[in-house]
Every structure is written in structure tokens, then in C-alpha cells.
Amino acid sequence: MKLGLFGMPLHPPTRSTAETYEEDSDRIIHADQVGFDEVWIGEHMSCTTEPISSPMMFLASLIHRTKNIRFGTGVIALPNHHPAVVAAEVAQFDHLSRGRLMFGIGPGGLASDMELFDVMDGAYRNERMMESIDTILQMWSQDPPYNIEGKHWKIKLKDTVIPELGVGYIPKPYQKPHPPIMMTAMSPFSDSVKTAAMRGWGPMSANFCPEYVIASHWKKLQEGCEAAGRAASGENWRVARNVVVARSDEEALDRMMDPNGSNYYYFDYLWKVLLAVNYTAVMKDDPKQPDEQVTVEQLIKSMVIHGSPKTVTEKLIAFRERTGPFGTLLMASMDGHGANRAREWESMSLLAREVMPSIRKALGR
């Protein structure tokens, strides 16, 4: 099983943006040093709390500051971009990184971004996303002339093409035929997982989903593989979780439940954001539970895996047995303000250097 890092990233809006960029960069460098395999960074245009508007611009600054870690867009919200721009920029990053890019796509999850780009309707947003990725893949698969008559975008490039000068050519990625494509999911029994499996892409389950939602994603992955005539495998399935590892169970519990701790801030913020857009069902163990009965403490206990390295190893193995055989665990990246930085860095180190070797050994048996 591989280990990755997933960051919205999320920070209190009172913090200096420049400072949080530096912190997130340091975290990824640390992840590379302790043995994480990959990192995913989200895209948000209209939120100072989630301040990275261009994952690839941010990650490009780390290509030469890291050695082995692979970079993922988590995700590019395709409905908000012209497909030709995405195709060209993804290809450029893939060449700059010599193939260390993973292309995460999705419809977007931030309501203010949806309003900003006038894609509030879910069906319309998903339709644009699928047309966009199909357009991108077609552009990468051919040379000019381009004439793609979509419903949302019409790609035409034929009159100004000069083959001997390379003019009029959409760049193709370094990886052939293209970087691995991943698709996020957070709803119970998400059709996004089935679509990803049918298309040969990798699904990625969000960290703020209760366990039953993750288990439902494995069922949808199996459906998608069956529809495509392939044996179901979790090898390319990524599951994100909040993980707190400390030297003892008691210390991990104290850090997890600390009102000034990073996990407390994370779930308090996310619950309020989803409450504002009436989308709280994705976070509740029981979707029928009234919102007013839900507490931050309940959410934390439901969705954070915590304990000593031995305890976390046992919990993660049991969690995987209950939900499905995912191939990569993504540790959710929390804010590192004040005392939380040392805690987060220690948790990452213990997870990579003590927990994961034990899990791999157990899975090998």
C-alpha cells in the first residue's frame, strides 16, 4: 500500500497567506524526506481559508526542492476552465516534472467557486466536466487540425497552422498517452467512482466521509469494473483519512480533541461550510440525524484515526478490511499554526516510518 498527502489545504483566514504557502511547501518537502509517495493539492478560487488557486503553479515550485514524491492536482475543477488551457498547462507541468504529475479532475466542491463561474446546477456542472476531459483527451491524441464541436466548448484550430514551424499544435504530455487520471468522490454510492472505474481512472474518496461512505465507494468501483469487463481491483483507489499518530494513545487522543488543535479547527470549519449549503449528509454517520444534534466532537471521533503507531496500524488494517482494498492511503493535511506544526510533522513521520512498514508487512502476509 502506498502513502500520500492530501491538502485542500486549509488554514484560518486570519493567517498570512504567504506564511501558509511556505508552511505547505515545507510540509511537502518533509513528506518527501520521510517517504511519502505522493501529494495532492486542491484548487479554490474564492476562499482565503483554502488559498491555493492554482495547484500546478504551487507544485511547480517544489519540483526541484523534492526528489521522489509525485504531484497530483486534487482537483482541477474542469467546469471552470477552458479545456485547451488545461490541456496545455497539464502537459507543460508533466514535462517540467519529467512525468511526476497525476491529473486529478472533478466538478469542484466549493460553493462560492460554483457561483463565481455560474455552474451552481449539479447536472450542468458534471456535464461540463465530462465534456472537458473528453475534449482534453482528444486534443492530446491528435495533431492539428482540431475541430471539436462540443456543447459547452467548440475547439477550432486549422486556418493558422504552420506544421514546419510547430505553430497550431496543442502540447502533449511527457507521460504517454497522458498522466494518470484521478476523480474525487464524497457522496454515498457516488456515481463518480463508477465512472472513474469504467474509464480506467482512479477514484479518490474524501477524508470527511464516514466509514460507510468509503465502503459504498468500493461497491461502486466494483460496479464500474464489471461494466467495463475488468476484474475489480483497489490498487488504483485512493482513500483520504485524518490521521493523528503520537507516541501513546493518550497523547494522540489529547491532540485530536484539543479545541485549539488542527483537527478540531478542520471539522468545525467544514461542518459550517457544508451546513451553509445544505450538504451535511456526506459527513454524518446517520444521514437522518438532525443537523442541530451533530457536534464537532462527534465528527472527529467518527472520521479521525488516532493512536500510537501500533494502534493506528491495527485501526488502519481493520478499516481497510471493512471498507475495501484501497491501494493508497492519503493522510489529510491539517493547519500547522503554533503547537500544531510539531504535532503534524511528528504524525507524518510516525505514519511513514513506523505505521506504513507494519501495514505493508501485514498485507504481504
N, C-alpha and C positions, 0 to 999 in steps of 0.2 A: 504494500500500500504506500502511495506517495503522500507527501505533506506539502500543503500550500498555505498561503496567507491571503485572506480576502479583506479588503478595506473599502468602505464606502468612499473615502474614510470619513469618520465622524468626530467632530471637535466642538466644544462650546463656542458659540458665536462671539463671545467676549475675548477669545484668544486672538493673538496676532496671526493673520493668515500666513505671513512669511515664516513665522515660527512653526506653525503646523506643517507647512511644506517641508521644512527642514527635519522635523520630527519624523514625518512619514518616510522621508528618504533614509534617515538613519535606521529606522525600523527594518526597511527592506535590505539595507546593507547588512544589518545584524542577522536577518533571516538567511541571507546567502551564506554568511560565515558559519552559522550553526547547522546548516544542512537542509534548509527548506528547498523544495524542488521548484516551486513556482509562486507567483504573486499576482493577484487580480486587483485592479483599481477601478472604481466606479466613475461615472460621468454625471455631473449635475451642474446645470447652467444657472440656476436661480436660487441658490441656497448657501448662505455663508457658513452654515453648520457642516455642510458637505461640500467643501470648497474647490474640488478639482473639476474644472470644466472640460479639460482635455486629458484623458488618461494617457494617450500616446505622447503628448508633449511632456508630461510629468515623467513618464517612464523612460523616455529617451535620455533624460538627464542622468539615468542610472545605468545605462548600458555599459559604460566604461568604468563605473565605480563598483561593479559586481562581476563575478566570474562565471557562475554556473546557473543561477536562478533564471527561470523563464518568465516572460512578461505576458499578462493577459489583460485585455480590456473587459472590465466587469460591470457594466457592458457599454458598448456604443449603442445609444438609443436611435436605431435606424430611422424611425419615422421623422426625426428632427433634422435629418441631414440629406443633402443631395447624394445619390448613390455614387456618382463619379468622383466626388470629393473623398468619400470614404474609401473607395477602391484605390485611389491614388495615394492617400495618406497611409493606409494599411500596408500597401506594397512598399512604400518608402521606409516605414519603420522596420518591416521584415528584412529589408536589405541592410539597413543600418545595424541591426542586431544580429545579422547573419543567421536568421532563422530561429530566433528565440521568442518569437511572438505567437500568442494564441489569440484568436479572434472571437471574443465574446460579444454576442449580439442579444438584443432584447427590444421590447416596445417602450422601455422606460418605466420607472416606478415612482417618480417624484411628481406629485400633482401640479405643483407650480410650473414645472417644465412643460407638462401637458397643456396647461392653459397658455403658456408663453408661445408654444408652437401650434396652438389651435388643434390639438389632437386628443381632446378630452374623451371622445367616444371610443370605447374599448375595441369594438369590432373594426372601426375605421383605422385605429392605431395598429392593430395586428395585421390588417390587410396591407397597410403601407410597409410594415416591417418585412413581410414575406415578399412583396414585390421588390423591395430594395435589395434584399440578399440575393434573390434570383437575378436581378439586373447586374449586381456586382460580380457574381459568378460567371455570368455570360460575358461581361467585358473582359474578365481575366482569361477566358477560354479562347479568345479570338483576337485577330488583328483587324485594323480598320479595313473597310468602312464599318461604322457602327450605326445601326438603325433599330432601336429597341422601342417599340410602341407600347408603353405601359399605360395603366390607368392614371397613375399619380405622377410619373416622370416619363418624359419622352427623350430618349437619348439619340441624338443625330450628330454624326461627325463623319463627313465624307467629302465635302467640297474643298476643304483646306488641308487635306492630307498630302504630305510630301514624303513618300517612303524612303528615298535615298538620304533624306536629312533627319529621319526619325520623327518628323512632325505629324501629329494627329494620332499618336499611339498612347492608349491608356497603359500606365505601368503595370507590369505583372509582378507578383510577389517573388521573393527569394525561394520560399518553400514551394514545391511542386506537388499538386497543381495549385495549392494555396495553403495558408496556415490552417491548423485545426480550428474548427468552428465549434463554439460552445453556446448554449442557450440557457438562460436562467428560468427558474420556476419557483413560485412561492405558494400558489394556491393548492388546496387539496385536490388530488386527482387531476393535476394540471395537464391540459392537452399539449402544452409546450413541451413537456417531457416526451410524450408520444411522437410529436412532430420531429423533435430532435433525433429520437431513436430511428424513426423511419428514414430520415435523411442521412443517417450516418454521422450525425453530430453528437457532441457530448452534452448531456443535461447537467445543470448545476443547481442544486437545491439550496435555498436561502437558509441562513442561520437563525432567523427569527421565526421559524416554523416549529410547531410542536412535533413530537416524535411520530404521531400518527400520519401527519402530512408527509414526512420523509418516506414512511413505509408506503404510502399511496403512490409516491413518485416511482418506486421500484415496480409497482404493478403497471403503471402507465408505460414505463420503459420496456417491460416485457411485452405489452400490447404492441408497441411500436416496432420492436424487433420481429415479433411474429408477423405483423402486417408486411414487413419488408422481406420476409422469408429468411431471417437470420436467427441464429441461436442467441438468446438473451445473455448479455454479459454486463456486469457492473464496472468493468475495467475503465471505461471512459466516463463514468458517472462520478461527479464531484458533489460532496455534501459539506456544507459550511456549518460550523458549530462555534459557539462561545466556549472557550476552554480556559480554566484557571488552574494552574499547577503550582503548588508550593511544596515545601519540604514535609509538611504534615497536613493531614485532613483538616485539622482545626484552623490552621493558618489560612488554607485555601478558602474555607467557609467564611472566615472573617473578612478576607479580601473581597469575596464575591458579594457579600451582603452589606459591605461598608457603604453608607449613604453618600460618602464622598468618593466612592470607588468608580472606576471606569465602566464596569458592567451596570451598576445602578443608574448612572447617567444615561447610558446607551438605551436601556429598556424603558426608562422614564420618557426619554425623548421620542423614541419610536412609537410607543403607545399613544402619545399625544398627537403625533403626526397622523397615524392611521385612524385615530378617533375623529380627527377633524374631517377626514374624507370618507368616514363610514366604511372603513375596510379593516375592522378589528378582528374579523373571524379568522384571518390567517394566523393570528398569534395565540388563539385560545385553545386549550386542550379540549374544551367543550364549546363548540361554536354557538350553542344555545344559551350559554351563561350570559346574563345581563352585563353590559359593559360596566355599569356602576359597581358591580361586585368584584371586578378584576383589580388586583393590586400589583404594583411593581415587583414586590417580593414574590408573588405567585408566578409571575412571568420569568423571573430569574431562576427560581427553583425548577421550573418546567424546562427551561431551554439552555441552562449553563451546565456543562460537565466540569466538575471540580474535584480536587483532592490531591493527595500525594502522587508521585509518579506511579507507584504500584496501583493505587486506587483508580487513577484516571485510565491506566492501561486496562484494568478489568472492566471499567464502565464503558470504554470505547469499544472493546471487543463485544460486550453484551449488546450495546446499542446497535452495532453493525449486524449482529445476528438477528435482532428484532426487526430492523428496518430493511435490510438488503445489502448485498455485497458491493458497496461502493468502492471504487478504486483509489480515490484521493480524498483525504480529509483536508478541508480548508479551515484554518483557525481564523476566526473573526478578529480583525484588528480594532482595538479599542483606543480611546484617547489616553495619552501618556502625560497628562499635566500633573505636576507636583510629585507626590509619592507614587503615583500610578505608573510612572515611567519605569522605575526599577522593578516594580511588580510585573509589568508586562514583559519586560526584557527577560526576566528570570523565567517566567511562564513559558515563553518561546523557547528558551534554551533547554529547559527540562523536557518540554514536549518533544523537541527534535532529537535530543541526545540520550534521553532515558526512556521516554514512553514509546516512541516510534520503533526503536530497535526491538523492544519487547513485543510489540504488536506484530511486527514483521516475523519475528521468530515464532510466535504463536500461530499466525496464519500459515506459515511454512509447514508447521506440523500437521 
